[in-house]
């Protein structure tokens, strides 16, 4: 199954969400993804939990968050 590309506005919202809610400590990426999808339910329906979780994991590994 091909992976959906997450758009720049979604990445911007994700970055703002993480910096606002997790300024001192980042919990497991899956917990962040779940909380993000609860707030932005349309993104959850469009991309799914695993795709958003993967973006968060990649961002953490690259030092973006």
N, C-alpha and C positions, 0 to 999 in steps of 0.2 A: 504494500500500500504506500503510495507516495506521501511524503510529509508535506504538510501545509507550511508555507512561508509566513511567518508572523510579521505583520506590517509594522512600519516605524511608529505610527501613533500608539499601537498596542505596547510596543517596547518602551515608549516614553511614559505611558501610564504605569507600566510595570516598574520602571525605575523610580518614578515619583512615589508609588505605593510602598516600595521597599524602603526608600530613604525616610519616608514619613513614619512608617510603622515599626521599622527595625533599625533604629539609628545606632544602637549599642551592640546588639548581638543578633546574628542571623541564625534562626533555628533551621531545622532540616528543610531542604528545598521543597519537598512535598507539602509540608505545612504552609509554607509561603504561597505555593501555587493554589492550594485549597482556599486559603483566605482571600487571595486575589480573585479567584473565580466566584466566591461568595459575593464580593463587592461588585465585580464586573461580570455578571452572569452571561451577557451576550458573547463575551470573549470565550467563556467556557464552552458555550454551545458551538461556537464557530471553530475553535482550535482544539479543545479538549484538554484534560488535565495533564496527560503525558507530554504533549507538545509544550505547554507552558512550563511544566516542571523541567524539561530538557533545556529550555532557554535560561531558566534560573540557574541550573547546574553549570551550564556553559559560562554564564556571566560571573558566577562565583569563582570558577576556575581561572577565568581571565582577569579577575580582580575588578570587575565593574561594580560589584555590590559590596 
